[in-house]
């Protein structure tokens, strides 16, 4: 694949500063109209990706010398799972699409199948030539994520595979704060005299699960609480219809229960409640429970679920900012960004 034209390339060709080119392309700061037109003309001539579908500088400026450049092309959403209305990403993507549409981009959705991953192929619906950027949600196969990065198209991962810790992906990563709420909860439980706390969820499922598991272990250590390994149910299947049976098998191995289980997300907590009822274990009287996500179900289930609230709208706006800035300035250092989360105490922890 040919080298992409960068802002610096345009600046070098015109003998102007990188900052001048950035102002012209992004329509920021004070710049003479003649300078801006010259920069945009050179960007079109050199095939700068943001204007790769423009025929001339007049297409960008518009017949009435419009104040903003017109972009064209698609942002491709790649996802490995169905994103239902309860998934935090559904709200995040609604905000993301709204933001990119304001700038003239469209969004296409592509479901990645196990065959795609196994064969290293892309969905037939994916048109690489029109794609300006890629956002990945629920994409946790390290090899396939590396394949996407090799396309030379700006990529943003909303969450990422655990393998990306040891083999960094050449892409930006957006995560929610997976630690503060868990630290706050365990510190509060320690204050109440609660000492036996467990964790439910597979740490190697994704970076968020891993970070929540490590937050649990770190918070236990910092609060001088013992980590009882038998209460860490980490070798169970992360998702799917068989999850309840996996959890039931794990519970049957326990000769006692902790006072609190922290679950990697709300959906695990919902399944866990079902398992507890099967064994006639009451929540919160016999064991307390915490989830993560603040899904719609967490508010209406019985008991209502203590959880960590994700600000999905903020994540969507941040995702748009990260990916669009990467498209505009592909030479930026790669970034890992966290957005705020908040602990919500409810009935499942006797609140």
Secondary structure, 3 states (H helix, E strand, C coil): CCCCCCHHHHHHHHCCCHHHHHHHHHCCCCCCHHHHHHHHHHHHHHCCHHHCCCCCHHHHHCCCCCCCCCCCCEEEEEECCCCCCCCHHHHHHHHHHHHHHHCCCEEEEEECCHHHHHHCCCCCCCCHHHEEEEEEECCCCHHHHHHHHCCCCEEEEECCCHHHCCCCCCCEEEEECCCHHHHHHHHHHHHHCCCCEEEECCHHHCHHHHHHHHHHHHHHHHCCCCCCHHHEECCCCCCCCCHHHHHHHHHHCCCCCCCEEEECCHHHHHHHHHHHHHCCCCCCCCCEEECCECCHHHHHCCCCCEEEEECHHHHHHHHHHHHHHHHHCCCCCCCEEEECEEEECCHHHCC
